[in-house]
């Protein structure tokens, strides 16, 4: 077993369940509903782990602050994460080159002064 790792879990949708189990020991390290959307919780693990969720596509995972891609799974599924010391995260996808959007200045229309009474 390697050194402890800090796993961050964030739900993109309220009510996403998350069960995190260490691979080596089989110990359940987290088993709750991630209630507040966008709030990250932290769990310490040793080695690899698996995550089971009711909506796996709604979870983001970081290990020691490095984002990991969750597999292209949907619905109630299980994702396996190897030990971060032996398997580094996949290289981030480079951003696509997109020309910046040009924004035209707002057109102003001169207002006609009200005619004075004669």
N, C-alpha and C positions, 0 to 999 in steps of 0.2 A: 504494500500500500504506500502511495506517495504522500506528499505533504497535503495538508488541508487546503481546499479551494473554497472561495466564497462565490456561491451561485446566486445571481439576482434573477428574480422572476417578476414579470410585469404582465398583467392582463390588459388586452386591448378592448375587452368587453366585460362589463360587470357580470359577476356570477359565473366566471370561468373556474372550474374545479382544477385542482392540481395535486397529484400524488407524486412525490419525489422519493425514490428508493435507491439506496446505494447498491451498486452492482456486487461488490466484493462481500459485504456483510449481510445484504438483504434487508438492512435496517431502513424503516420508513423515516425519513428526515422531515417531511412536510406532507400534510394531508388536510387541506382546507379549501374553501372557496375563496378565490381572490376577489373580494367584494368591491374594492374601490378601483375604478378604472384608472390605469396609469400610475398607480402607486406601486413602487418596487418593494418586494420583500426579499430578505437575504437568508440563505441557508448555507451552513458549512458542511461540506462533504469531503470524503477521502476517496480518491480514485474516480472511476466512472459511475454513472447513475442513469436511471430511466425516469421519464416523466410520463404519467398517464393523465389525460385530461378529457373533459367532455367536449372541448372545442380546442384542439391542439393548435389550430391556425390562429387562435386569439392570444397565444403566449409569445413573449419575447424572453430570451434567455441570455444572460451574460455569465461568464466564468472569469473570476478575478478581473472584472471590468471590461473584458473583451466580448463583444457580441458574437453569438453563435447563431447560425442559421438553423431554424427548426425545419425538419423535412417537409416536403410538399404533401402534408397530410391534412385531412379535414375530418371533423366530427370527433367521436370518441376513439382516440388512438393512443398509442404508446410510442415515444421517441427515445432512442438510446444515445447517450452522450459518453464517449470514451474519456479516459483520464486525460485532463488537459495537459499534463506534463509529457505524455507520450504522443499525443496527437494534437498538433496545433490547430487553431481554427482555420477554416477555409479562407483564402484570400478574399478581401472585400471586392465586390463587383465595382469596377471603375465607373464613375459617373459618365453618362453619355454627354457628348459635346452638343449643346444646344445653343444656338445664337440667342443672346439676350433679347427679350421682347422690347420693342421700341414702343414707348407710350407717347402719343401725340399730345401736345399741350391742349388744354381745354380751350375751345373757341369762345371768345367773348363777343357778344353782339351788343353794339352800342344801343343804349336805350334812347328813345326819342323823348326829348323834354316835353312836358305837357304844355299845350298852347295856353297862352294867357288870354283871359277874357278881354274882348275889345270894348 
